[in-house]
Amino acid sequence: MSHSEPKRFATPVVVLVEGRDVVVESVAEAAALLADVRWPGPRDDFHAEALETCLKVLEGHRSTEDARARLVDAALAAGIYDDVVR
């Protein structure tokens, strides 16, 4: 179980955090953002599933695409998703 491999997303996910766009390029970055107390959305089922999926990907049990999709779901539910990479 290696957490040193960041498992990069094919397409970054852009979310609005504290008034600025944050470009999330890997599963490791997504997990860190979801675990951060500054996560700007609710800690609801979408958030919990996104964080759990990211951790499973880092352990080698799920795909990077799964983690990206769950992060997008959580960001949409929180109203912070920006689908335009700047």
DSSP file (Angstrom, degrees, kcal/mol; ACC not computed):
  #  RESIDUE AA STRUCTURE BP1 BP2  ACC     N-H-->O    O-->H-N    N-H-->O    O-->H-N    TCO  KAPPA ALPHA  PHI   PSI    X-CA   Y-CA   Z-CA
    1    1 A M              0   0    0      0, 0.0     2,-0.5     0, 0.0    58,-0.1   0.000 360.0 360.0 360.0 102.5    0.0    0.0    0.0
    2    2 A S        -     0   0    0     56,-0.3     3,-0.3     1,-0.1    58,-0.1  -0.920 360.0-178.9-112.8 125.1    1.9    3.0   -1.3
    3    3 A H  S    S+     0   0    0     -2,-0.5    -1,-0.1     1,-0.2    56,-0.1   0.328  70.1  87.9 -97.2   5.9    0.6    6.5   -0.9
    4    4 A S  S    S+     0   0    0     54,-0.1    -1,-0.2     2,-0.0    24,-0.0   0.788  70.3  79.4 -76.8 -26.7    3.6    8.0   -2.7
    5    5 A E        -     0   0    0     -3,-0.3    -3,-0.0    53,-0.2    23,-0.0  -0.728  68.7-159.0 -81.7 117.8    2.0    7.6   -6.2
    6    6 A P        -     0   0    0      0, 0.0    22,-1.7     0, 0.0    21,-1.1   0.696  20.9-139.5 -74.4 -17.4   -0.4   10.5   -6.6
    7    7 A K        -     0   0    0     19,-0.2    20,-2.3    20,-0.2    21,-0.1   0.986  23.0-135.9  54.2  80.8   -2.5    8.8   -9.3
    8    8 A R  E     -A   26   0A   0     18,-0.2    18,-0.3    19,-0.1     2,-0.2  -0.337   8.2-119.1 -71.1 144.4   -3.1   11.7  -11.7
    9    9 A F  E     -     0   0A   0     16,-2.7    -1,-0.1     1,-0.1    56,-0.1  -0.553  13.6-131.6 -77.3 145.9   -6.5   12.5  -13.2
   10   10 A A  E    S+     0   0A   0      1,-0.3    -1,-0.1    -2,-0.2    -2,-0.0   0.885 102.3  22.0 -62.8 -38.3   -6.8   12.5  -17.0
   11   11 A T  E    S-     0   0A   0     -3,-0.0    -1,-0.3     0, 0.0     0, 0.0  -0.997  94.0-120.7-130.0 125.8   -8.6   15.8  -16.7
   12   12 A P  E     -     0   0A   0      0, 0.0     2,-0.5     0, 0.0    13,-0.2  -0.161  19.8-129.9 -60.8 159.0   -8.1   18.0  -13.6
   13   13 A V  E     -A   24   0A   0     11,-2.5    11,-3.5    13,-0.1     2,-0.5  -0.952  17.3-152.6-110.4 130.5  -11.1   19.0  -11.5
   14   14 A V  E     +AB  23  82A   0     68,-0.7    68,-3.0    -2,-0.5     2,-0.3  -0.911  19.0 173.3-108.6 127.0  -11.5   22.7  -10.7
   15   15 A V  E     -AB  22  81A   0      7,-2.4     7,-3.2    -2,-0.5     2,-0.7  -0.924  33.3-117.1-129.5 155.6  -13.4   23.7   -7.5
   16   16 A L  E     +A   21   0A   0     64,-2.0     2,-0.4    -2,-0.3     5,-0.2  -0.837  36.7 173.3 -95.3 117.2  -13.9   27.0   -5.7
   17   17 A V  E >   -A   20   0A   0      3,-3.0     3,-1.5    -2,-0.7    22,-0.1  -0.988  67.8 -16.5-128.5 123.5  -12.3   27.1   -2.3
   18   18 A E  T 3  S-     0   0    0     -2,-0.4    -1,-0.1     1,-0.3     3,-0.1   0.877 129.6 -49.5  51.0  43.4  -12.2   30.2   -0.1
   19   19 A G  T 3  S+     0   0    0      1,-0.2     2,-0.3    -3,-0.0    -1,-0.3   0.543 121.2  89.9  79.8   8.1  -13.0   32.4   -3.1
   20   20 A R  E <  S-A   17   0A   0     -3,-1.5    -3,-3.0    -5,-0.0     2,-0.3  -0.973  79.2-104.6-137.3 153.6  -10.4   31.0   -5.5
   21   21 A D  E     -A   16   0A   0     -2,-0.3     2,-0.5    -5,-0.2    -5,-0.2  -0.570  31.0-162.7 -73.7 133.5  -10.2   28.2   -8.1
   22   22 A V  E     -A   15   0A   0     -7,-3.2    -7,-2.4    -2,-0.3     2,-0.7  -0.985   9.0-146.8-118.1 123.8   -8.3   25.2   -6.9
   23   23 A V  E     -A   14   0A   0     -2,-0.5     2,-0.7    -9,-0.2    -9,-0.2  -0.817   9.7-160.5 -93.7 117.0   -7.1   22.8   -9.6
   24   24 A V  E     +A   13   0A   0    -11,-3.5   -11,-2.5    -2,-0.7     3,-0.0  -0.879  17.5 169.3-101.8 114.3   -7.1   19.2   -8.3
   25   25 A E  E     +     0   0A   0     -2,-0.7   -16,-2.7   -13,-0.2     2,-0.3   0.502  55.8  31.2-106.0  -6.6   -4.9   17.1  -10.5
   26   26 A S  E  > S-A    8   0A   0    -18,-0.3     4,-2.2     1,-0.1   -18,-0.2  -0.952  75.4-110.7-149.0 165.6   -4.6   13.8   -8.6
   27   27 A V  H  > S+     0   0    0    -20,-2.3     4,-2.8   -21,-1.1     5,-0.2   0.881 118.1  55.6 -64.2 -38.8   -6.3   11.4   -6.3
   28   28 A A  H  > S+     0   0    0    -22,-1.7     4,-2.1     1,-0.2    -1,-0.2   0.916 109.2  46.2 -61.4 -43.1   -3.9   12.4   -3.5
   29   29 A E  H  > S+     0   0    0    -23,-0.2     4,-2.4     2,-0.2    -1,-0.2   0.894 112.5  51.3 -65.1 -39.9   -4.8   16.1   -3.9
   30   30 A A  H  X S+     0   0    0     -4,-2.2     4,-2.8     2,-0.2     5,-0.2   0.927 109.9  48.8 -62.9 -45.6   -8.5   15.2   -4.0
   31   31 A A  H  X S+     0   0    0     -4,-2.8     4,-2.0     1,-0.2    -1,-0.2   0.909 111.7  49.7 -61.1 -42.4   -8.2   13.1   -0.8
   32   32 A A  H  X S+     0   0    0     -4,-2.1     4,-1.0    -5,-0.2    -1,-0.2   0.918 112.7  46.8 -63.4 -43.4   -6.3   16.0    0.9
   33   33 A L  H >< S+     0   0    0     -4,-2.4     3,-0.5     1,-0.2    -2,-0.2   0.931 112.9  48.5 -63.9 -46.3   -8.9   18.5   -0.1
   34   34 A L  H 3< S+     0   0    0     -4,-2.8    -1,-0.2     1,-0.2    -2,-0.2   0.830 114.1  46.6 -64.9 -31.9  -11.8   16.3    1.0
   35   35 A A  H 3< S+     0   0    0     -4,-2.0    -1,-0.2    -5,-0.2    -2,-0.2   0.644  91.5 104.8 -83.4 -15.3  -10.2   15.6    4.4
   36   36 A D  S X< S-     0   0    0     -4,-1.0     3,-1.8    -3,-0.5    -3,-0.0  -0.383  74.8-132.7 -70.6 141.5   -9.3   19.3    4.9
   37   37 A V  T 3  S+     0   0    0      1,-0.3    -1,-0.1    -2,-0.1    -4,-0.1   0.697 105.1  67.2 -65.2 -17.7  -11.4   21.3    7.5
   38   38 A R  T 3   +     0   0    0     -5,-0.1    -1,-0.3     2,-0.0   -20,-0.2   0.397  63.6 135.8 -85.4   4.5  -11.7   24.0    4.8
   39   39 A W    <   -     0   0    0     -3,-1.8   -22,-0.1     1,-0.2    -5,-0.1  -0.368  51.6-146.2 -51.3 120.8  -13.8   21.8    2.5
   40   40 A P        +     0   0    0      0, 0.0    -1,-0.2     0, 0.0    -3,-0.0   0.462  67.5  64.5 -80.3   0.1  -16.4   24.4    1.6
   41   41 A G  S    S-     0   0    0      1,-0.2    37,-0.1     3,-0.0    34,-0.1  -0.514  94.3 -71.6-114.0-176.8  -19.4   22.1    1.3
   42   42 A P        -     0   0    0      0, 0.0     2,-1.3     0, 0.0     5,-0.2  -0.362  37.0-123.2 -71.0 153.6  -21.4   19.8    3.5
   43   43 A R        +     0   0    0      4,-0.1     2,-0.1     3,-0.1    -9,-0.0  -0.584  64.7 141.8 -93.9  70.0  -20.0   16.6    4.8
   44   44 A D  S  > S-     0   0    0     -2,-1.3     4,-2.7    30,-0.1     5,-0.2  -0.150  71.5 -74.9 -99.6-167.7  -22.8   14.7    3.3
   45   45 A D  H  > S+     0   0    0      1,-0.2     4,-2.6     2,-0.2     5,-0.2   0.858 130.8  53.9 -61.9 -36.3  -23.0   11.3    1.6
   46   46 A F  H  > S+     0   0    0      2,-0.2     4,-2.2     1,-0.2    28,-0.3   0.930 111.4  45.5 -63.3 -44.8  -21.4   12.7   -1.6
   47   47 A H  H  > S+     0   0    0      2,-0.2     4,-2.6     1,-0.2     5,-0.2   0.939 113.7  48.9 -62.4 -48.3  -18.5   14.0    0.4
   48   48 A A  H  X S+     0   0    0     -4,-2.7     4,-2.5     1,-0.2    -2,-0.2   0.901 112.7  47.3 -61.3 -42.4  -18.1   10.7    2.4
   49   49 A E  H  X S+     0   0    0     -4,-2.6     4,-2.5     2,-0.2    -1,-0.2   0.890 111.3  51.6 -67.7 -38.0  -18.2    8.6   -0.7
   50   50 A A  H  X S+     0   0    0     -4,-2.2     4,-2.3    20,-0.3    -2,-0.2   0.938 113.1  44.2 -63.3 -46.6  -15.7   10.8   -2.5
   51   51 A L  H  X S+     0   0    0     -4,-2.6     4,-2.3     2,-0.2    -2,-0.2   0.929 114.4  49.1 -65.0 -44.7  -13.2   10.6    0.3
   52   52 A E  H  X S+     0   0    0     -4,-2.5     4,-2.1    -5,-0.2    -1,-0.2   0.909 111.7  49.5 -60.6 -42.7  -13.7    6.9    0.8
   53   53 A T  H  X S+     0   0    0     -4,-2.5     4,-2.3     2,-0.2    -1,-0.2   0.913 109.2  51.8 -64.5 -42.9  -13.2    6.3   -2.9
   54   54 A C  H  X S+     0   0    0     -4,-2.3     4,-2.3     1,-0.2    -1,-0.2   0.924 110.4  48.5 -58.9 -44.4  -10.0    8.4   -3.0
   55   55 A L  H  X S+     0   0    0     -4,-2.3     4,-1.2     1,-0.2    -1,-0.2   0.890 110.6  51.0 -64.9 -38.1   -8.6    6.4   -0.1
   56   56 A K  H  <>S+     0   0    0     -4,-2.1     5,-3.2     2,-0.2     6,-0.6   0.878 109.1  51.4 -66.5 -36.8   -9.5    3.1   -1.8
   57   57 A V  H ><5S+     0   0    0     -4,-2.3     3,-1.6     4,-0.3    -2,-0.2   0.927 107.3  52.3 -64.2 -44.5   -7.8    4.3   -5.0
   58   58 A L  H 3<5S+     0   0    0     -4,-2.3   -56,-0.3     1,-0.3    -1,-0.2   0.784 109.7  50.2 -63.2 -25.9   -4.6    5.1   -3.1
   59   59 A E  T 3<5S-     0   0    0     -4,-1.2    -1,-0.3    -5,-0.2    -2,-0.2   0.484 122.1-109.3 -88.4  -4.3   -4.7    1.6   -1.7
   60   60 A G  T < 5S+     0   0    0     -3,-1.6    -3,-0.2    -4,-0.4    -2,-0.1   0.658  89.6 109.7  89.5  16.8   -5.1    0.1   -5.1
   61   61 A H  S   <S+     0   0    0     -5,-3.2     2,-0.3    -6,-0.1    -4,-0.3   0.554  75.1  31.9-104.2  -9.4   -8.7   -1.0   -4.8
   62   62 A R  S    S-     0   0    0     -6,-0.6     2,-0.2    -9,-0.1    -2,-0.1  -0.878  85.4 -95.3-139.5 170.9  -10.6    1.4   -7.1
   63   63 A S     >  -     0   0    0     -2,-0.3     4,-1.7     1,-0.1     3,-0.2  -0.550  23.6-123.2 -91.9 156.1   -9.8    3.3  -10.3
   64   64 A T  H  > S+     0   0    0      1,-0.2     4,-2.3     2,-0.2     5,-0.2   0.867 114.7  57.9 -59.7 -37.4   -8.6    6.9  -10.7
   65   65 A E  H  > S+     0   0    0      1,-0.2     4,-2.5     2,-0.2    -1,-0.2   0.874 102.5  54.0 -62.6 -37.7  -11.6    7.6  -12.8
   66   66 A D  H  > S+     0   0    0      2,-0.2     4,-2.3     1,-0.2    -1,-0.2   0.929 109.1  48.3 -60.4 -45.1  -13.9    6.5  -10.0
   67   67 A A  H  X S+     0   0    0     -4,-1.7     4,-2.3     1,-0.2    -2,-0.2   0.912 111.3  49.5 -63.6 -42.8  -12.2    8.9   -7.6
   68   68 A R  H  X S+     0   0    0     -4,-2.3     4,-2.4     1,-0.2    -1,-0.2   0.930 111.2  49.4 -62.0 -44.9  -12.5   11.8  -10.1
   69   69 A A  H  X S+     0   0    0     -4,-2.5     4,-2.3     1,-0.2    -1,-0.2   0.899 112.0  47.7 -61.9 -41.7  -16.2   11.1  -10.7
   70   70 A R  H  X S+     0   0    0     -4,-2.3     4,-2.3     2,-0.2   -20,-0.3   0.863 110.3  52.5 -69.8 -35.0  -17.0   11.0   -7.0
   71   71 A L  H  X S+     0   0    0     -4,-2.3     4,-2.7     2,-0.2    -2,-0.2   0.928 109.8  48.8 -63.8 -43.9  -15.0   14.2   -6.4
   72   72 A V  H  X S+     0   0    0     -4,-2.4     4,-2.9     2,-0.2     5,-0.2   0.920 110.1  52.0 -61.0 -43.5  -17.1   15.9   -9.1
   73   73 A D  H  X S+     0   0    0     -4,-2.3     4,-2.4     1,-0.2    -2,-0.2   0.933 112.2  45.5 -57.4 -46.5  -20.3   14.5   -7.5
   74   74 A A  H  X S+     0   0    0     -4,-2.3     4,-1.8   -28,-0.3    -2,-0.2   0.897 113.6  49.0 -65.5 -40.7  -19.2   16.0   -4.1
   75   75 A A  H  X>S+     0   0    0     -4,-2.7     5,-2.6     2,-0.2     6,-0.8   0.896 111.6  49.2 -67.0 -40.1  -18.3   19.3   -5.7
   76   76 A L  H ><5S+     0   0    0     -4,-2.9     3,-0.9     1,-0.2    -2,-0.2   0.930 111.1  49.8 -62.5 -45.1  -21.6   19.6   -7.6
   77   77 A A  H 3<5S+     0   0    0     -4,-2.4    -1,-0.2     1,-0.3    -2,-0.2   0.838 113.3  47.1 -62.3 -33.2  -23.5   18.8   -4.4
   78   78 A A  H 3<5S-     0   0    0     -4,-1.8    -1,-0.3    -5,-0.2    -2,-0.2   0.559 111.0-122.6 -85.0  -9.2  -21.5   21.5   -2.6
   79   79 A G  T <<5S+     0   0    0     -3,-0.9    -3,-0.2    -4,-0.7    -2,-0.1   0.790  84.5 106.4  73.6  28.1  -22.0   24.0   -5.4
   80   80 A I      < +     0   0    0     -5,-2.6   -64,-2.0    -6,-0.1     2,-0.3   0.297  39.8 121.9-121.0   8.0  -18.3   24.5   -5.9
   81   81 A Y  E     -B   15   0A   0     -6,-0.8     2,-0.5   -66,-0.2   -66,-0.2  -0.567  34.9-175.7 -80.0 133.8  -17.6   22.7   -9.2
   82   82 A D  E     -B   14   0A   0    -68,-3.0   -68,-0.7    -2,-0.3    -6,-0.0  -0.957   8.7-166.8-127.4 110.8  -16.1   24.6  -12.0
   83   83 A D        +     0   0    0     -2,-0.5     2,-0.6   -70,-0.1   -68,-0.1   0.353  64.0  89.3 -83.8   8.4  -15.9   22.6  -15.2
   84   84 A V        -     0   0    0    -70,-0.1     2,-0.5     2,-0.0   -71,-0.0  -0.918  68.1-148.1-109.1 115.2  -13.6   25.1  -17.0
   85   85 A V              0   0    0     -2,-0.6    -2,-0.1     1,-0.1   -62,-0.0  -0.707 360.0 360.0 -79.1 124.1   -9.9   24.6  -16.4
   86   86 A R              0   0    0     -2,-0.5    -1,-0.1     0, 0.0   -63,-0.0   0.424 360.0 360.0 -93.8 360.0   -8.3   28.0  -16.5
